Structure formats: structure tokens, C-alpha cells
Amino acid sequence: MVFSMAMLFFSCKDNYKRVGEEAKPNIFPQGVAKNFVLTYTETKEKLDSDDKKASKVLAILTSAISEDFDNLKFPHRTFPNGVHVDFFDENKKKSTITADYGIIYSATNVIDLQGNVVIKSHDGKLLETPQLYWDQSNEWIFTQEKFTFTNPEDGTVMDGEGMDFNKDLSFLNAHKTYGLMLIKEEKDD
């Protein structure tokens, strides 16, 4: 009986070599950049190729490696060895985002950051989570993972699961929170 059962389990192994249309296609990037630095800028008016008018720096993205898959049906760009982004507000105050891995989906304008994601705002607010999505079109950031949010202005540390917020961290919507939090109340005269 034991021998029959062993034969049954070993005979179920898939040794079939897939070829043709059923074979998994190899996917290669159309380009790979090392020590990648991309500066996003904005101007109030259209510039010619030789104009020297000032432009406003919105963000600076740096990564050890960038892989460009914009030639696929669902175009994207990956940052397999981590990504660091410095972004600037209207007053040129710098905030940073770091992650171990990143994907920019060109078709949907969504950025997926994974692994030790840390956002530090110019005023000292700190968000730490294992995964984070940034919808660039709506300027909205969200996660369904566990997070820790530190706000030095209030002296609070909030732990929770699931959060969405705007890019300057001035509006937060935490889905589930736990731990200790201070809530300020205003006195009525």
C-alpha cells in the first residue's frame, strides 16, 4: 500500500517541456540605466530648445539601476535595487521617500514602492510601511499594510493598518489604528 501511494505521488510530477505558445516568454527590458538620476521640472510657459529661462524642480529620483519595460503591453519602469526621491513643495522645502524596490506604471500613472518604505516630510513627519502606492494623477498616497506615523508637531506616534493621505501629509485617513495617541481638545470660553 505504501509503495503504491509513493508511486502515485512520484508519477504526478510534471516533466513536460513547454514550447511554442504555451512556453513562458522571456521578458527583457528595452533599456537599463545604472546610477540613474531623473529630475522632474516644471515651467510656467513653453520653452524652446535653447531657452535659458528658469524652471522649477519638482522632484529628483535616484536609483542604482532602472529597467525600462515601456515596450510591453502594460508599460512600466522598475527600480530593483531601491529608489530615493527628493520632492519639493511650492516653497522649495524638501521631503524624501526611500524604498527597497519601486515600479512606475506608465499607463496608469501609479507608483508602487515596496520594502522599507520611508517618507520624511520637510517638517519632520515620518511614515514607515512595507508597501505604498502613489497615484500621481490625483496626488494621493495609500497603503493597506501596517504603518507607523510619527508627528513631531503633536509628539504622537500612530501605529495602524491601512492609510491614505495627500502628498504633503497634511490630510490623513487611517483605516485601523492601535496604540496610544494624544488628541488635543480646544477649550470653550
C-alpha positions in Angstrom: 0.0 0.0 0.0 2.8 2.4 0.9 4.7 1.5 -2.3 1.5 2.2 -4.3 1.0 5.6 -2.7 4.6 6.6 -3.3 4.3 5.6 -6.9 1.2 7.7 -7.2 2.9 10.8 -5.8 6.0 10.4 -7.9 4.1 9.8 -11.1 2.3 13.1 -10.8 5.4 15.1 -11.5 5.2 17.4 -14.5 8.2 16.7 -16.7 6.6 18.1 -19.8 8.8 20.7 -21.5 6.7 23.7 -22.7 7.4 25.0 -26.1 5.8 27.4 -28.6 2.8 29.4 -27.4 2.5 27.6 -24.1 6.0 28.4 -23.1 6.5 31.3 -20.7 8.0 34.2 -22.7 11.3 35.7 -21.6 10.8 39.4 -20.9 13.8 41.7 -21.2 13.9 45.5 -20.6 14.3 47.7 -23.6 16.9 49.7 -21.6 18.8 49.5 -18.4 20.4 52.6 -16.8 23.0 52.4 -14.0 23.3 55.2 -11.4 20.1 56.7 -12.7 19.1 60.3 -11.8 15.9 61.8 -13.2 14.9 65.4 -12.5 11.3 66.3 -12.9 10.9 70.0 -13.7 8.0 72.4 -14.5 7.9 75.7 -16.3 5.1 78.3 -16.5 5.5 78.7 -20.2 6.7 76.6 -23.1 10.5 76.6 -23.6 12.4 76.3 -26.9 15.4 74.1 -27.1 17.9 76.9 -26.4 15.9 78.8 -23.8 17.6 79.6 -20.5 14.5 80.6 -18.5 14.2 79.2 -15.0 12.3 76.0 -14.4 11.0 74.8 -11.1 12.4 71.4 -9.8 9.5 69.2 -8.6 11.4 66.0 -7.8 14.7 64.2 -8.2 14.6 60.5 -8.5 17.8 58.5 -8.0 18.4 54.7 -8.2 21.4 52.3 -8.7 19.5 50.6 -11.6 16.5 51.5 -13.7 14.9 48.9 -16.0 12.7 50.3 -18.8 9.8 48.0 -19.8 7.8 50.6 -21.7 7.8 48.4 -24.8 5.3 45.9 -23.2 1.5 45.9 -23.4 1.4 47.2 -19.8 4.4 49.6 -19.8 6.4 50.1 -16.6 9.8 51.0 -15.2 11.4 49.1 -12.3 14.0 50.0 -9.7 15.1 46.6 -8.4 17.9 47.9 -6.2 16.0 50.6 -4.4 14.9 54.1 -5.1 15.3 57.5 -3.4 13.1 60.5 -4.3 13.6 64.1 -3.1 10.4 66.2 -3.9 9.9 69.9 -3.3 6.8 71.9 -2.4 5.9 75.4 -3.6 8.3 77.0 -1.1 11.2 74.7 -2.2 11.1 72.7 1.0 12.4 69.2 0.5 10.8 65.9 1.6 12.1 62.4 0.8 10.9 58.9 0.0 13.1 55.8 0.1 12.2 52.2 -0.7 14.0 48.9 -1.4 12.1 48.4 -4.7 9.9 50.5 -7.0 7.7 50.3 -10.1 6.3 53.2 -12.0 3.3 52.1 -14.1 3.4 54.4 -17.1 -0.2 53.6 -18.3 -1.9 54.3 -15.0 0.5 56.8 -13.6 0.7 54.8 -10.3 4.0 54.2 -8.4 4.3 51.0 -6.3 7.0 51.2 -3.6 7.9 48.1 -1.7 10.2 47.1 1.2 11.2 49.5 4.0 9.3 52.4 2.5 10.0 55.6 4.5 8.5 59.1 3.8 10.1 62.0 5.7 8.4 65.4 5.2 10.2 68.7 5.4 8.5 69.4 8.8 9.8 66.1 10.3 6.7 63.9 9.9 7.7 60.3 9.3 5.8 57.4 7.8 7.2 53.9 7.7 5.4 50.9 5.9 6.4 47.8 3.9 4.4 48.9 0.8 3.0 52.2 -0.5 1.2 53.3 -3.7 1.3 56.8 -5.1 -1.4 57.9 -7.6 0.4 60.7 -9.4 -2.7 61.9 -11.3 -4.7 62.5 -8.1 -1.7 63.3 -5.9 -2.9 60.7 -3.4 -0.9 58.1 -1.5 -2.2 55.0 0.1 -1.3 51.7 1.7 -3.2 48.7 3.1 -0.2 47.5 5.1 0.8 48.1 8.7 2.4 51.5 9.2 4.0 53.8 11.8 3.3 57.5 11.5 5.4 59.9 13.7 4.3 63.5 14.0 6.8 65.7 16.0 4.5 68.7 16.0 2.0 66.8 18.2 4.5 64.5 19.7 2.5 61.5 18.6 3.3 58.1 17.2 0.4 56.3 15.5 0.5 52.6 14.5 -2.1 51.1 12.3 -3.1 49.2 9.2 -4.2 50.9 6.1 -3.9 54.7 5.4 -4.4 57.2 2.7 -3.3 60.8 2.5 -2.3 63.7 0.3 1.3 64.2 -0.8 2.3 66.8 1.8 0.9 64.7 4.7 -1.5 67.4 5.8 -4.6 65.2 5.4 -4.5 61.7 6.8 -7.2 59.0 6.8 -6.1 56.0 8.9 -8.3 52.9 8.4 -7.4 51.0 11.6 -5.2 52.4 14.4 -4.0 51.0 17.7 -1.6 52.1 20.4 -1.6 55.3 22.3 -2.4 58.7 20.6 -2.8 62.2 22.1 -5.9 64.1 20.9 -5.9 67.8 21.5 -9.2 69.4 22.6 -10.0 73.1 22.4 -11.4 74.8 25.5 -14.7 76.6 25.2 -14.7 80.0 26.9 
